Amino acid sequence: MTHDEKRHYLLKTLLQERGDPLPIPADGESQRRLLRALLNVRRPAPVSDAFLQVQDEYLAERLAQRGVTDSANLVPTAEGFCLWRGDITALRADAIVNAANSGMLGCFVPCHGCIDNAIHTYAGIELRLFMAQLMAGQGEEPVGRARISPAFNLPSQYVLHTVGPMVSGRLTPHHESQLASCYRTCLALADENGLQSLAFCCISTGEFLFPPLRAAEIALGTVRDYRAQTQSKMKVIFNVFQESDEQIYRRLLQRH
């Protein structure tokens, strides 16, 4: 199958699974958007090996089209941190951090702009299936903890899923403590699994409304403290997507 034929097969299979008579758009961009939406809303359920093979080949081709950044080529600051602005789903590292929701199954809103949605989209449906098995019988994941999963079709090896605090109204010391716990728990989990590089997203600063400047201060301070306490040599990448977040991190890193 060609790349376009694979996309058409995936769309046809998912629509048939839903019993949905929706026509498949003619243009590639509309097809890609529909495929993402269908993957986003699909509940965790078994799927055929044939589907997974086509999906995995398709996502590998999409990744090649989008391009991969290797964290090994990022130049660290004097403290050994790396600051990189870009799409974390195209970053090759031992692990990336996902700002997950408490259900830990990914974002079910079609084509939503959150990082949880993007990670599950480009990892493929295997990730949601894995997380559903991991969370079976547990209920919701507490804020400040983390779980590890394979990255499946992402260029990283693993994904660390952590639930950050949601700020409604005034920022409190409890919110700050919870966010610091997200970073500490991810670092400890990465070290426990022998990982050499870990890329953090800006946890809680999007839909969860944590103020970006204070979040960056907590992120940097927590990683510094963890390194001092554990002597960890893990390479830490702070991944940002917005220019404003990049400016915040650069200013903070220049102070030390």
N, C-alpha and C positions, 0 to 999 in steps of 0.2 A: 504493500500500500504506500502511496505517496503521503506526505504530511497532511495535505488537505483531505485525502480519503480517510486517514485515521481520525481526524477531527469529525468528519461526517459520520463515521461509524460510532464514535463515542456519543455524539448527539442523538443519533437514531436509537441507540441502545438505551440511553437514559430516558428519553421520551417514551419509548415503549414500556420501560419499567414502570413509569408513572401512569401509563395509560393516557398520555397527553397528546392530543391531536395537533398541537402547535406546529406550524410549518417551520422548517429549517431555513433561516435566511440565506440569501444568495451570496452575500459578500463575506469575506474572511473575518473582518473585524467584528461584525455582528454575530458571526458564528462563535468566535472566541469569547465574546461577552456572554452569550447564551450558555456556552459550555461551562464557564465559570459559575454562572448562576445555578445551573443544575447541580454542579458538584457541591456548591455551598449549601443547598437546601436538602441534599440527600441525607437521610438518617443513616446511622451506621448499620449496615446489613451486608451479608455475604454477597459476593459478586463472582462471576466466572473468571477462570484463569485467562481466558482469551481476552476478556475486557481489560484485565490488569496488564497484560502484555502490551496491548495496543496503547493503553493510557500511559504506561511507563515509557514506551518508545516516543510517544508524542511529546510528553513533558521533557524528555531529554533533548529532543529537537528544539523545543521552545526555549529551553535554557541556553542552548548553543546560539540561538538567534539573539537572545537578550544579552549574552555575554556574562562571564564569570570573573569576579575579582578574587584573587587569592590573598588571604590574610597574611601569608608568609612574605608578601611583597610590600606590605604596608610599613611605612617608616614610623617607628615609635617616637614618643616624646622623651625628654630626659628621664622621666620617671618610669619609662617602659610601657606606658599606655599608648594605644593607637586611637586616633580619632578619624573616623571615616564616614563620609556622607554618601549614601547610596541605598540601594534596595537590598535589604538583608537576605532576601530569598535568592539573591545571586552572589552571595558571599561564601567563599570556601573557607571554613574554619572547622576545628574539631566539633564545636557546638555553637549554636546561636540561641538566644533567649527569646521566647515568645511571651508577650504580655497577654495571657489567657484570661478567659472569664472563669467563673467558679465551677461551671459544668465541665470544663476541660475538654470539650468536644469540638472546639472551633466555633467560628461565627457562622450562624445560619442565615444571616441577612444577605440576599443576593448581591454580589459585587460590592459589598461594603468596603470602605476605605481603611479599615483597621488592619493592623499587622497580623492579628490572629486569622483574619480572612485570607490575607495574602499567603501566609505560611501554609495553611491547609490547602489552598488552591494549588500551589506549585509543588507541595509534597505529594498530593494525590490522595485518593480516598483511603489508602492504607493507613494513613495517619489517624484519621477519625476512627477507623476500626480498631486500631491498636489502643487508642486512648479510651474507647468505650470498654474494652476488656480490662484495661488498667483500673478504670473507675467503677467497675461493676460492683454494685452493692454498697458503694461508699456514700453516695450523695454528692454534696458540693465540696470542693477543695477549699480549705481555709486560706485566708489572705496571708501572704508572707512565706508560704511554703513553695516547694518546687518538685516537679516530676520530670523524669528523663524519658525520652523516646527516640527511636531511630528517626532519621530525617527523610528516609525513603527517597523521593526524587529531587530533593534539594541538594546543592553541592556540599553542604556541611555533612558531618557524620551523624550528629545528634541534635535534637531540639530539647532545650530545658524550658518547661512550661511553668510559669509562676503567675499567681493572681495578685495583682497590686491593689492598693487601697483606692477606693472611690471617694473622691472629695465632694461632698455636698454642703456647700456653705463655707464656713471658716476652716482654714487649715489648722489642724491640731497636732500636738506632740504625738498623739497616738497614730495619726496618719504617717508622721515622719518615721516613727518606730517601725511601723508595718512595712514601709518602703525599704528601709535599711535591711529589714529581715529578708525581703525578696533578694537583694543583692548578696547578702551573706549566705543564704541558703543555696543560691545558684553556684556561688564560688565553691562552697563546701562539696556540693554534689558533683561538680566538675572535677574537683581534686580526687574525690572518692573513686571516680571512674577513670582516673589517669589521663584526663584530657589536658592538652598542652596549650590550647587556644580557645577563648570564649568571647563571643561577641554579644554585648548587651544592647538591646533597644532602649528607648527612653520610656521606661516602665511607668504606666499610669498617667502620662502627660497628655494623652489624646482624649479618648472618650471618657476617661476617669477623672479628668480635670485637675490633676495635680499640677501646681504652678511649676513651669519648666525650670526656672532658675533654682528654686529650692530643691527640686528633684535632682538636678545636676550636682548641686553641692553635696547632697546626701549620697549620690552614686559614687562620686570621686572619693569622698571621705570614707565611705564604707569599704571601698576596694583598698584604699591606702591602709586602713586599720587592719583589714584581713591579712594583707601581705606582711605587715609588721608583726602580727601575732603568729602567723603560720610559716613565714618564710617561703611562701608559695612563689614559684617561678613561672606560673601560668601567664601566657600572653593575654592581656585583656584589651578588647577593642570596644570602644564606645561608638556605636552606630547611630547616626542621626539621619533624618530624612529631610527635615526643614532647615533652611538657611539660618533661621533665627536660633535654632538649637545648636547648630554648628558654631555660631558666634558666641553663644553662652559658654560652651565647653572650651573654646579657644581662650576666652578671657580668663576663665578659672584656671586652666592649665598654665597660662603665662604668669600667674601669681606665685607659682611654686618653682 
